[in-house]
Amino acid sequence: MVVVLVIALVGLPAFAAWVHFGRVHAGDLASWRRLTAQFSILDRTFPVLSYSATPPCEGSTEGRVTRTYSRLGGPTVLEVRDVLVTSGWTETAAPSPAIIRLERSATPAEHHYVVVLVADSHTARGASLTATSSASALACLVGG
């Protein structure tokens, strides 16, 4: 009887939490995949010098996508910004050392995306782009 009571009071809520946060983590991964897909237009438009993609819970809570463009023949910061703004991103105030910061979320319930461009100036070539997709730290702990 005591074992059944312990399972009911501890085990079932723990299992429910594990299932819930597993779903949250799956949502974080799906959101990150949508973010990476949004950069296919940039990859087709501009030659990329280097890139990376790190899913949520690997190295940090948020998912990351990075692109680095060449100082020789790469796009300017303004060219990258124009492509992103055309595809629905909104420019916001940029913290130092960023030159440009853009944000996007299709609905209030959807994950929040942020893109930061860092370069010497708005007209400089060789921009470094970092895009992040928000994720749940607790879901990383439980579901990741």
PyMOL commands that set and color helices and strands:
alter all, ss='L'
color gray80, all
select helices_A, chain A and resi 2-38+40-45+77-86+137-143
alter helices_A, ss='H'
color red, helices_A
select strands_A, chain A and resi 50-54+63-68+90-92+100-104+113-118+128-133
alter strands_A, ss='S'
color yellow, strands_A
deselect
rebuild
show_as cartoon
